[in-house]
């Protein structure tokens, strides 16, 4: 940019223009504690010319190395520590509220680009949902004292409820977020009871009061009626605009109790989350239940009994901030040279080498609700995929893994998930984070069978067995009865859609258990569902029937006897193990017909005919046929003159045949006939002589005519 500072009679002289040739540009200067934006003006070619610098803005840097080293965690006694989680139904504003809390406490700079800061995974950014709980430590000044607030942002979808339960175990209170427009939803109820059973302090927060259709008074009455929380305890906020967010921090300090642990007790920490770093090994997130931990200490894992040296520890703000020590009641991360994935178990207890302590109870193992087979695209990638699955299950401990093999797909695994979305997210993370390409089989649910055969009981060691692979489903002759998994589903919907929702629930073999009005227009219904009926498309159908207003949540309700059977899919009479499914006896025909139709559309045509069949035992209940590729010798006949199609199919009389052949044959137009005209002439003579009456005979005559043409004619004709 040129600055013409001196002009004479409207135009600058060449000398002055060359002399005053300055450049203006923006720069940022970085010091130990701040970041300064400057405007610098300097000459383009004169190095000795003075440089003019103006300071525009000064921003305090939050994550400098100096700040990381200067955090003294001993200044935060247990009385000034608050550990809490944010729980809510999906899309009620948890991550947005977390952004505002981070900005108010100075953990991140205040900008318009702060949207879902704690959603760090690519799959979270693409789908717009939280699938992984994230931790952040905040420093908040209240009434002259600085408090340490440890925040955990949790997912809202039912498939990631295990993340919520693990986060709650490291907290003393929760913020229960409710949308001021939608009100209480199904997952709101489920998360409330998780916190209530853990005896945590619950602070209700009504979010999105800035919306046009927001009705916070109605939502407050819902909270009071369903959760028995007085309306006076509710906080009305707008996380998007930052309205009343400061009050949330004040209420966290006033209402939530501090941890009850003591610094003088022996060191004991709970591993509530972990992830794998390719350079540093396992990074474990811990909550200290007593004592303190310093860099260089020797710690022992209660699960494996191995000893480790602490290489690094610190806080998450939300990025890693190393510190020298962590004390009782605080939450942070630790890196102790764990190189193997199996060395960091969620729920493990860490303690000092010199002070043996009683292990913490840990977490209740997640119960898989959906199973699917996973195989590498190429068996040469098996080792790399195994390493990727192990590292990803370290970060997502709710996934169960069993080795499996298939005749068609080779070696792989049978994985258990908490739901269909959980399975999709896991597969997407494998592809994005580890560049793995996999084949995933159709999802199934775990069934149980009570055996009647003494031989099988002796083989399995028990009378009741669990079946996660449909191919291993035992025959009815050796089983007393089959058991299918049941879930207790909660549906919250406007009363305008009660009839439609009841209809689809009954079609899915559900049994109604309860129905109550939570306000004048919203109903909460409870149904006992077979898990197999809701795992695939029930949620989408429910949203479609209710115009998107209904919400759905479910929890395990044990097993019940059921008339289920194994349905095999046959391709040309050979069963395909990967397509085997377990269905209810009343749904067998419709399920088999639908599967055959889908396979008919999906399988490409071949040079041979393919029979797609659905069979129960030796009885075929549905069939579709994929036609083979073949030459259509009647194609020209169908487009020819009148009666030609009937001629080729042998339907015409001799008189009709003579008339049609007279139309098909043509006299030569010139002495130099081309090969096609010669074929027609030869065919005319042979037809008049032999009188063909079938398609096969006509085809043989045509071939003879073509062979009778000399090769040089064909060569000259190109």
MARMI-905256 format. One record per residue: residue in one letter; x, y, z of N, C-alpha, C in turn. Coordinates in steps of 0.2 Angstrom, whole numbers, plus 5000, padded with zeros to 4 digits. Layout:
<recs>
AXYZXYZXYZ;...
</recs>
This chain:
<recs>
X500449945000500050005000500450065000;X500350114996500750174995500350234999;X500750275003500450325006500750395003;X500350424999500550494996500450545001;X500950565005500750615011500850685008;X501250695003501350765000501150774993;X500750814992500450824985500550894983;X500750914976500850974974500350984968;X499851034969499451044964499050984961;X498850944966498450884964498850824962;X499550824961499950774959500550774962;X500850714965501450714968502050704963;X502550734965503150734960503450664961;X503750634956504050564956504550554961;X504950614963505450604968505050594975;X504550634977504250624983503850564983;X503550544978503250474978503650424979;X504350424977504850374978505050374985;X505150434988505350444994504850425000;X504250434998503750415003503350355001;X503750304999503450234997503450195004;X502950195007502850155014502450095013;X502550055017502049995017501749985024;X501149975024500749965030500449895031;X500549865037500349795038500249785045;X499849725046499649715053500049655055;X500249655062500649605065500349595072;X500549535075500449515082501049505085;X501149535091501749525095501549485101;X501949435103501749385109502249395114;X502049415120502449415126502249355131;X502549355137502449305142501749295144;X501349355144500649355147500149385143;X500349405137499849445133500049435126;X499549455122499549455114499349515112;X499749555108499649625106499549625098;X499049655096498949675089499249745087;X499649745082499949805080499849825073;X499949895072499949915065500649945064;X501049915059501749935058501749975051;X502050035051502150075045502950075044;X503150045038503950055037504050065030;X504650095028504750105021504950045017;X504750045011504849985006505549965005;X505950015004506649995002507250035006;X507050085010507550115014507550075021;X508150045022508150005029508250045035;X508550105033508750155039508150195041;X507650195037507050235039506750215045;X506450255049506150235055505550195054;X505350155059504750115059504250135064;X503650155062503150175066502650115068;X502550105074502150055077501550085081;X500950055080500350075084500050015087;X499950015094499649955097498849965097;X498549915094497849915093497449885099;X497549825100497249785105497749745109;X497549725115497949685120497449635122;X497649565121497249515123497649475128;X497349455134497749415138497749345136;X498249315136498349245133498149195139;X497749145137497549095142497949035143;X498249015138498648955138499348955136;X499649005139500349015138500748965143;X501348955141501748905145501948935152;X501949005153502049035159501449015164;X500849025161500249015165500248945167;X500448895163500448825165500848815171;X501448835171501948825176501748865182;X501448915182501348955188500648935192;X500248885190499648865193499848825199;X499748855205499948815212499248785214;X499148725214498548695215498448685223;X498948695227498848695234498448755237;X498348805232497948865234497248855234;X497048795232496348775231496148715236;X496048735242495848675247495148645245;X495048595248494448555246493748595247;X493748645252493148685253493048735247;X493548745243493448795237493448755230;X493248695230493248655224492548625223;X492248635217491648615215491648565209;X491448505209491448465203490748455201;X490548465195489948455192489948435185;X489348405183489248395176488648425173;X488648435167488048465163487648405160;X487048395162486648345159486048365156;X485748335150485148365147484948315142;X484348325139484148295133484648325127;X484648285121485048305115484748375113;X485248415111485048485108484648525113;X484848525119484548575124485048625126;X485648625123486148685124486648665129;X486848605130487348595135488048625133;X488248605127488948625124488948705124;X488348735122488348805121488448845128;X488148815133488248835140488948825142;X489248775141489948755142490348815139;X490248835133490648885130490648945134;X489948965136489949035140490249025146;X490248975150490548965156491348965155;X491648935150492348945148492549015147;X492049055144492249125142492249165148;X491749155152491649195159492249185163;X492549125164493049115168493749125165;X493749145159494449165156494749105153;X494449045153494848985150494948995143;X494449025139494549035132494449105131;X494649135125494549205123493849215121;X493549265122492849285120492849305113;X492549255108492549275101491849245099;X491649265093491049235090491149165087;X491849145087491949075084491949025089;X491749035095491748985100491048955100;X491048895096490448855096490648785097;X490348755102490548685104491248675105;X491548715109492348705110492548645112;X492148615117492248545120492148485115;X491748505110491648445105492248445100;X492748405102493448405099493448355093;X493048305093493048245088492748275081;X493048245076492748265069492048245068;X491948185071491248155070490748205074;X490948235080490548275083490348345079;X490848365076490748425072490348415066;X490448355063490048345057489248325059;X489148285064488448275066488148325070;X488548365073488248415078487948395084;X488248335087488048305093488648295097;X488648285104489148265108489148195109;X489648155108489748085109490248065114;X490648115116491148095121491148155127;X491148135133491148175139491848215139;X491848275140492448315140492548355147;X493148365149493248395156493648465155;X493448505159493748575159493748605166;X494348625168494448655175494348735174;X493948765178493848835178494048875185;X494348935184494448975190493949025190;X493549035196493049085196493149115203;X493149185203493149225209492449245211;X492349225217491649245220491749265227;X491549325229491549355235492249355238;X492749375234493449385236493849325236;X493549265234493949205235493949165228;X494449135226494549105219494349025220;X493849005216493548935217493848895211;X493948835212494148785206493448745205;X493248755199492648725196492848675191;X492748615192492848555187492248535184;X492148555177491548545173491648485168;X491148445168491148395163490548395159;X490648405152490148415147489948345145;X489348325145489148255144488748245137;X488648195134488248185128487448185131;X487048195126486348195127485948135124;X486248095120485848045116485847985121;X485347945120485247885124485847835123;X486147825117486647785116487247795119;X487347855122487947875125487847885133;X487347855136487147865143487747835147;X488147785145488647765149489147825150;X489247865146489747925147489447965153;X488747975153488448015158488547985165;X488447915165488547885172489247885174;X489747875170490447885172490647955174;X490348005171490448075173490148095180;X489548065181489248075187489648055193;X490047995192490347965198490948005200;X491148055196491748105198491448165200;X490848175201490548245203490148245210;X489948305212489548305218488848345216;X488848365210488148395208488148395201;X487548415198487448425191487048485189;X487048505183486648555180486148525176;X485548525177485048485173484748545168;X484948535162484748585157484048565154;X483548615153482948595150482748655145;X482548635139482448685134481748715136;X481748785135481148825137480648815132;X480748795126480248785121480048715121;X480448665121480248595121480048565127;X480348595133480148565139480448505141;X480248465146480548405148480448345142;X481048315141481048265136481248195139;X481248145135481348075138482048065141;X482548095138483248085141483348135146;X482948185147482948225153482748185159;X482248145158482048105164482548055166;X482848025161483347965162483947995165;X484148055163484748085166484648105173;X484048135174483848155181483848095186;X483648035184483647985189484347955190;X484747965185485447945186485747985191;X485648045191485948095196485648085203;X484948075203484548065209484747995212;X484947945209485147885212485847885215;X486247935212486947945214486947995220;X486348025222486248065228486648135226;X486648155220486948225219486448275219;X486748335221486348395221486248415214;X485548435212485348445205485148525205;X485348555200485148625199484848635193;X484148645192483848645186483948715183;X484148715176484248775172483848775166;X483448825165482948825159483348875154;X483448845148483848875143483448895137;X483748935133483448965127482749005128;X482849045133482249095135482249145130;X482749155125482649205120482249185114;X482049125114481649105108480949135108;X480649135102480049165102479449125105;X479549065105479049015107479148995114;X479649025118479848995124479349015129;X479248965134478748965139479048945145;X479548975149479848955155479348935161;X478848975161478348965166478048885166;X477848865160477648805159478148745160;X478748765158479348715160479448705167;X479448765171479548765178478948715181;X478348725179477848685182477948605180;X478248595174478348525173478948495177;X479448535178479948515183479748505190;X479248545192479048535199478548475199;X478148465194477748405194478148335193;X478548335189478948275187479548255192;X479948305194480548295198480448325205;X479848355207479748375213480248425216;X480448475211480948525212480548595212;X480548635217480248695218480448745212;X479948775209480048825204480548875206;X480548895212481048945214481748935213;X481948865213482648845212482848845204;X482348855200482548855193482848915191;X483348915186483748975184483548975176;X483349035174483149055167483749085164;X484049055159484649085155484549075148;X484949115144485049105137485749095136;X485949035135486649015134486949045127;X486549055122486749085116486949155117;X486549195120486649265122487049285128;X487149235132487449245139487049275144;X486349275143485949305148485949255155;X486049285160486049255167486549195168;X487049195163487549135164487949145170;X488049205172488449225178488149195184;X487449195184487049175190487149095191;X487249065185487348995186488048975189;X488549015188489149005192489049015199;X488749075201488649085208488249035211;X487749005208487348955211487748885212;X488148875207488648815208489048825214;X489348885215489748895221489248885228;X488648915228488248915234487948855235;X487648815230487248755231487648695231;X488148685227488448625227488948615233;X488948555236489348535241490048525239;X490648545243491248525241491448455242;X491948425239492148355240492248345247;X492148275249492248265256492948225258;X493448235253494048195253494548245257;X495048215260495548245264496248245260;X496648295261497348295258497748255262;X497648245269498048205273498048125272;X497448105269497348035267497848015262;X497947945262498447915257498147935250;X498647935245498347955238497947895235;X497347915232496947865229496547905224;X496547875217496247915212495847865208;X495347885205494947845200495047865193;X495147815189495247835182494547825179;X494247885177493547885174493547895166;X494147915163494147915156494947915154;X495047895148495747895145495747895137;X496247915135496347905127497147895126;X497247875120497947855118498247905114;X498847925115499247965112499847925109;X499947935102500447895099501247905101;X501347965104501947985107502047975114;X501547985118501647985125501247925128;X500947885124500547825127499847845130;X499647815135499047825138498947885142;X498447925141498347985145497647975148;X497747965155497147945159496948015163;X496248015163495948075167495748045173;X495948075179495848045185495448095190;X495148075195494848115200495148085207;X495448135211495848115217495348105222;X495348045226494848035231495248035238;X495848065238496248075244496948085242;X497348125247498048135246498248175241;X498848175238499048215233499548175228;X499648195222500048165217500548215215;X501148195214501748245212502048215206;X502348255202502748225196503348195199;X503448135196504048085198503848035203;X503248035206502947985211502947915207;X502947865211502847795209502147775211;X501747755206501047735207500947665205;X500447635207500247565206499547565203;X499447525198498747515196498447455199;X497847465202497547405206497347355202;X497247365195496947315191497447265189;X498047295187498647255184499147235189;X499247285194499747275199500447305197;X500447335191501047365188501247435191;X501847445192502147515194502347555189;X502147625190502347675185502647735188;X502947775184503247835186502847895183;X502647935187502247995184502648045180;X502548045174502948085169502748155169;X502048165169501748225168501048225171;X500748275174500148285177499848355176;X499248365177499048435176498248435176;X498048495173497348515173497148515165;X496448515164496248515157495848585157;X496048635153495748705154495548735147;X495248695142495148625141495748595139;X496248635136496848605134497248585140;X497748545139498148515145498648575147;X498648585154499048625158499448595163;X500048575162500448535167500548575173;X500548535179500648565185501148515189;X501348545195501848505199501448455203;X500848475205500448425210499748435209;X499348375211498648375211498448355218;X497948385221497748365228497048335228;X496848315234496248285235495648325232;X495148295229494548335227494648365220;X495248365217495348395211495348345205;X495248365199495148325193495648345188;X496048295185496548315180496748255176;X497348255173497548205169498248185171;X498448125170499148095172499348055166;X500048065165500448025160500947985163;X500947925163501347885167501747825163;X501847835157502247795153501847725152;X501147725152500847665150500847665142;X501147615139501247605132500747555129;X500447515133499947465131499247485132;X498747475128498147495128497747465134;X497947395135497647365141497847385148;X498347425148498647445155498147505158;X497747535154497347585157496547565156;X496347545162495647515162495147575165;X494647585162494147635165493847605171;X493847645177493647625183494247595188;X494847595185495447575189495647625194;X495947595200496147635205496947645205;X497147705206497847715206498047735213;X498647715216498847725223499647735223;X499847765228500647765229500947695231;X501547685228501847625229501947605237;X502047655241502147645248501547645252;X500947665249500347665254499847625250;X499747565252499247515249498547535252;X498047545247497347565249496847515246;X496247525249495747485246495447505239;X495447465235495247485228494547515228;X494447565224493747595223493247545219;X492647555220492147505217492147505209;X492447565206492447575199491747585196;X491647555190491047575186490647505185;X490047505184489647445182489747435175;X489947375173490047375165489447385161;X489647415155489047435151488747375148;X488147365147487747315144487647325137;X487947285133487847295126487147275124;X486847325119486147315117486047285110;X486647305106486647285099487347255097;X487247205093487947165091487947165084;X488547175081488747175074489347145073;X489447115067490147085065490547135062;X491147145063491647195060492247155057;X492347165050492847125047493247175043;X493947165042494347215037494147205030;X494147255026494047245019494547195016;X495147205018495747155016496047125022;X496047055022496347025028497047035029;X497447065024498047095026498047155031;X497547185031497447245036497247225043;X497147155044496947135051497347165057;X497947155056498347185062498247255063;X498247295058498147365059497447385062;X496947345059496347355062496247335069;X496547285071496547265078496847315082;X497347345081497747395085497247455085;X496947475079496447535079495847515084;X495547455084494947445088495147445095;X495747415097496047415104496047495107;X496347535102496447605105495847645105;X495347625101494747665101494247635107;X494347575108493947545114494247575120;X494847595121495147625126494747695128;X494647725122494247795123493547785124;X493247725121492547715122492447645125;X492447645132492447585135491847545135;X491247575133490647545133490547495127;X491047485123491047435117491347375119;X491047315118491247255120491547215114;X492047185114492447155109492547075110;X492347035105492446965105492746945098;X493246905098493546885091493046835088;X492946845081492546805077492846795070;X492546745067492746725060492246705056;X492246715049491746705044492046665038;X491746625035491946585029492046635024;X491546685023491546725018491946795019;X492046815025492346875026493046875030;X493146815033493846795036493746815043;X494346835046494446845053494146915055;X493846925060493546985063493346985070;X492847025071492647035078491847035079;X491647015084490947025086490847085091;X490647145089490647205093489947215096;X489947235103489347255106489247325107;X488747355105488647435106487947445110;X487947505112487347525116486747545112;X486847555106486347575101486547575094;X486147585089486247595082486747655081;X486547715084486947775083487647765086;X487747725091488347715094488747675089;X488447625086488847585081489047625075;X488647665073488847715067489347755069;X489347785075489847835077490547795077;X490547735080491147695081491447685074;X491047665070491247645063491547715060;X491247765060491447825058492147855061;X492247845067492847865070493447815068;X493247755067493847705064494047735058;X493547755054493747775047494147845047;X493947895051494247955052494847965055;X494947925061495447935066496047885064;X495847825061496347775060496347755053;X495947785048495947775041495847695040;X495347665043495247595043494547585039;X494547545034493947525030493747455032;X493147455034492847395037492247375034;X492047305035491347285033490947265039;X490347295040489947285046489347245044;X489247195048488647155046488047185049;X487447155048486747185050486747185058;X486547235061486447225069485947175071;X486147145077485647105080485647115087;X485247085091485147095098485347025102;X485547025108485746965111485146925114;X485046865112484546815114484746765119;X484346735123484546685127484146625126;X484446565127484046495126484146455132;X483646425134483746375140483746305137;X484346275138484446205134484046155138;X483946105134483646045136484045985135;X484545985131485045935129485545925135;X485645875138486145865143486845875140;X486945845134487545855130487745925130;X487345975127487446045126487546075133;X487146055138487246085145487946075147;X488146015146488845995149489346025145;X489246035138489746075134489846145136;X489246185137489246255139489346265146;X489246215150489346225158488746255161;X488246265158487646295161487046285156;X486446295160485846275156485646335152;X485746395154485546455150486146485147;X486046495140486646525136486446585133;X486846635131486746695128486946695120;X486546705116486746705108486746775106;X487446795104487546855101487646855093;X487746795091487846785083487246735081;X486846765076486246725074486446655071;X487046655068487246585065487346535070;X487446555077487546505082486846485086;X486346505083485646505086485546425086;X485346395092485246325093484546305090;X484546245088483946215085483346205091;X482746215088482246205093482146145097;X482446085094482446025096482846015103;X483346055104483746055110483646105115;X483146145114482946205118482246195121;X482246215128481646215131481246275129;X481546335129481246395127481746455125;X481546495121481946555120481746615124;X482246655125482146725129482346775124;X481946835124482146895120482246955125;X482746995123482847055128482247105127;X482047135133481547185133481847245136;X481547305134481747365137481047405139;X481147445144480647495146480747565142;X480247575138480347635134479947695137;X480147755137479847815139479747855133;X479147875132478947925126478547985129;X478848045127478548105129478348145123;X477648155122477448185116476848235117;X476648275113476048315113475448265113;X474948285116474348245116473948235109;X474148275104473848275098474048205094;X474648175096474948125093474848055096;X474448055102474347995106474147935102;X473647945098473347885094473847855089;X474147895085474647875081475247835084;X475447865090476047835093475847765096;X475247765099474947705102474947645096;X474747665090474647615085475347585083;X475847635082476447605080476747565086;X476647575092476847545098476547475098;X475947465097475547405097475847365091;X475947395085476247355079476947325081;X477347355086477947335087477947285094;X477347255095477247205100477447235107;X477247305108477347335114476747325119;X476947335126476347325131476347395135;X475847425135475847495139475847475146;X476247515150476247505157476047575161;X476047625158475847685161475747745156;X475347795158475247855154475047915159;X475447965159475248025164475348085160;X474948135161475048205159475548245163;X476048265160476548305164476348385164;X475948405159475648465159474948465155;X474648525153474048515150474048485143;X474648485140474648465133475148415131;X475548395136476048345135475948275139;X476148225136475948155139476648115140;X476748085145477248035146477047965146;X477247925141476947855141477547805142;X477447755145477947695146477647635143;X478047605139477947545136478447495137;X478247425137478747375137478847345130;X479447355127479647345120480047285120;X479947235115480547195113481047235110;X481747225112482247265110482347265102;X482247205099482247195092481847235088;X481247255091480747295087480947365087;X481347395091481547465091482247485089;X482647435088483347445088483547475081;X483147465076483347495069482947555067;X482347555066481947615063481447645067;X481347625073480747645077480847715079;X481447745081481547815082481347855077;X481547845071481447885065480647885063;X480347825064479647825063479247865068;X479447855074479147895080479247975078;X479747995076479848065074479448085068;X479348045064478948055058478248065060;X477948015064477248015066477148075070;X477548105074477448155078477648225076;X477848225070478148295067478748315070;X479148265073479748285077479648305084;X479048305087478948335093479048275099;X478948215097479048165102479748145103;X479948125110480648105111480548035114;X481147995114481047925116481747905120;X481647865125482247845129482047775131;X482547735132482347665135482947645140;X482747595144483247565148483047485149;X483547445151483547375151482947355155;X482647305153482047275157482047195157;X482647165156482747095157482547055151;X482346995152482146945146481546915148;X481146905142480546865143480446815137;X480046755139480046705134479646735127;X479946705122479646725115479746675110;X479246675105479246625100479646655094;X480346645094480846675089481146615086;X481246625079481546575075482146605071;X482546555069483146575064482946575057;X483046635054482946635046483546645043;X483646595038484246585034484146625027;X484646655024484546675017485046635013;X484746605008485046565003485146594996;X485746594994485946614987486046554983;X485646534978485646474974485746414978;X485346414983485346354988485846354993;X486346394993486846394998486746445004;X486746435010486546485015487146525016;X487046595017487546645019487446665026;X487946645030488046655037487946725039;X488246765035488246835037487546875037;X487046845033486346865032485846835036;X486046785041485646755045485346795050;X484746795051484346845056483946795061;X483746825067483246795071482646845071;X482046815070481446855069480946815074;X480446855075479846825078479446785074;X479146735076478746685072478246725068;X477846775071477346805067477546855062;X478246875062478546915057478946885052;X478946825052479446785048479346795041;X478746785038478646795031478746865029;X478446915032478646985030479347005030;X479746985035480446995036480846965030;X480646895029480946865023480846895016;X480246915015480046945009480447005008;X480447045013480747115013481547105011;X481847055015482547045014482647015007;X482246975004482446954997482347004992;X481847054993481747104989482347154989;X482647164995483147214995483847184992;X483947114993484447084990484447084983;X483847074980483747074973483947144970;X483847194973484047264971484747274972;X485047244977485747254979486247214975;X486047154974486547104970486547114963;X487147124960487147144952486947074948;X486747084942486547034938487246994936;X487146934935487746894932487546854926;X488046814923487846784917487446714918;X487246704925486846654927486346674931;X485846634932485246654936485446644943;X485146694948485246684955484646684958;X484546634962483946624966484046654974;X483646704976483746724983483146704987;X483246664992482746634996482846645003;X482246655007482246655014481946585016;X482346555021482046485023482146485031;X481646445033481646425040481746355041;X482246335043482446265042482546235035;X482146195033482146165026481546195022;X481146245025480546265022480746335019;X480646345013480746415010480046455010;X480146515013479546555014479546615009;X480046635006480046685001480646674996;X480446704990480946694985480946754980;X481546774978481546824972482146794967;X482046804961482546784956482846844952;X483546834952483946884948484046854941;X483746884936483846854930484546864927;X484746814923485446814920485446854914;X486046884913486246914906486246864901;X485846884895485846834889485646874883;X485846854877485746884871484946874869;X484646934867483946934866483846924858;X483746864856483746844849483046874846;X482546894850481946914848481846994847;X482447024849482447094849482247134843;X482547104837482347134831481647114829;X481447054831480847034829480247074832;X480347094838479847134841479747204838;X480347224835480247294832480147294824;X480047234821479947224814479247234812;X479147214806478447224803477947184806;X477347194804476747154807476847084807;X476647044812476646974813477346944813;X477846994814478546964814478646924820;X478446954826478546924832478246854833;X477646854830477246784830477646734825;X477946764820478346714815478946684819;X479246724823479846704826479746654832;X479146664835478946624840478546554837;X478446554831478146494828477446494828;X477046554828476346554829475946554823;X476346574817475946594811475846524807;X475346534803475246484798475746484792;X475746434787476146444782475946504777;X475346514776475146564772475346634775;X475246644781475446704784476246714784;X476546654785477346654785477546684778;X477246654773477546674766477446754765;X476846784768476746854767477246894771;X477446874777477846914781478546904778;X478746844776479446844773479546884767;X478946884763479046934757479147004759;X478847024765479047094767479747104769;X480047044773480647054776481247054770;X481147014765481647014760481647074755;X482147094753482247144748482647134742;X482347154736482747144730483447184730;X483947164726484547204726484447264723;X484747324725484647384722485147404717;X485747364718486247384713486647324712;X487047314707487447254706488047244711;X488247304714488747294719488447294726;X488247224728487847224734488347224740;X488147254746488547244752488347184755;X488747164760488647094764487947084767;X487647144769487047134773486547114767;X486547144762486047134756486147064754;X486747044754486846974751486646924756;X486646934763486346894768485546894767;X485246944766484546944765484346904759;X484746914753484546874747484646794749;X485146774752485246704753484746684758;X484546724763484046704768483346694764;X483246734759482646734756482546664752;X483146644749483146584745483046524750;X483446524755483346464760482646454763;X482346514765481746514768481146484763;X481246504757480746484752480846404751;X481446384752481546314750481446264756;X481646284763481546244768480946264773;X480646314772480046334776480146324783;X480546374787480646364794479946384798;X479846344803479246354807479446374815;X480046374816480246384823480846444824;X480946464830481446514831482146484830;X482246424832482846394832483046384825;X482546354821482746344814482846404810;X482546464811482646524808483346554810;X483546544816484146564818484746524815;X484646464814485146414811485246434803;X484646454800484746474793485046544792;X484946584797485246654797486046644798;X486246604802486946584803487246554797;X486946514794487146484788487246534782;X486846574782486846634777487446674778;X487546694784488146734786488846704784;X488846634786489446604784489546594777;X489046594773489146584766489446644762;X489446704766489746764762490546754762;X490846764757491546764756491846814761;X492446794764492846834768493046904765;X493246904759493446964756492947014755;X492346994755491747044754491747074761;X491747034766491747064773492347114775;X492947094772493447134773493447204770;X493147204763493147264760492547304763;X492047274765491547314768491747344775;X492247324778492447354784492147314790;
</recs>
